Amino acid sequence: MGVLDGKAAVVTGAGRGIGRGHCVHLAQAGAGVVVNDIDHAEAEKVVSELKGGGARAVAIAADIGSRAGAEELIELCCKEFGAIDIIVN
């Protein structure tokens, strides 16, 4: 059991670099992770990596600079995990 079991995290800019690293650490701690990146293919790669390690994860390419994009991101997280507990931006 991880310290974040049952929690849900949203990470933006998560397709590579520091954002990807945050996703990996959150997943290792037990959180479900919404991987958001403008490059959907990169987000999907991270999700595949996380799921390969047994994590719950989903990818999205939402533009959080717009209200519609932010709402889309929130809706996905709530649909998949029930709530948002952690946001890394």
N, C-alpha and C positions, 0 to 999 in steps of 0.2 A: 504494500500500500504506500502510495506517495502522499506527501503533505498537501497536494492539490487535488487529490481524488474528488471527483464530483464537481469540480470547478470548471468554468469555461473562460478561455482567454482569446482575445482578439489581438492579432499582431499585424500592424501595417508595415509596408515595405519589407515583407517577409520572404520574398523570393530568393534572397541571397544575403550574404554578409551578416551584419549584426542582427538584422531582423530574423534571418534563418536561425541564427544561434539562439535567439530568444525562444523561438518555436521549439527547438530541440530540448532546451532546458525545461521549459514549461511542460512539455509532453513527458519527459523523463520523471517529472515530479507528479504526474498523474492527471494533469489538466487536459480537457478537450481543447483543441486549438483551431481557430479560424485563421487561415493563412491568407492574408490580403496582399496582393501585389498588382501593380498596373500591368505586368506581364503575366497573364494567366498561366501560360506554359511553365514558367518558373515556379509559380505558386503550386501548381500540380506536382512538380518534381519534389517539392518540400513535403507535400501531403503524402506522396508515395513513400518517401523516406520515413516519415513519422509512422505511417500505418505499418510499414515493414517492421518497425520496432514494437508494434502492438498498441500504438496510440490511437485515439479518436481524433480525426482531423478532417477538415473540409477546406477547399480552395475557393477563392472569389477574386475577381478583378474589379473592385468597386473604387470609384473616384471619390474619396472622402472629402475632396475639396468642394463637392456639391452636396446640397441637402439630400437629393435623391440617392446619391451614392452612399452617403452615410446611413440613410434609412434602410437601404438594401442590405448593407453590412449588418446592421442591428437585427433586422428581420431574420437573416440567415442564421445568425448566432442563436437567437431565441428559438427558432424552429429546430435547430440541430441539438442544442444543449440546454434549452429552457431559460437561460438568463445569461447575462454578461457579468462575470466576476472580476476580470482583469483586462485592462486595455494597455497595450504597449504601442506607442506611436512615435 
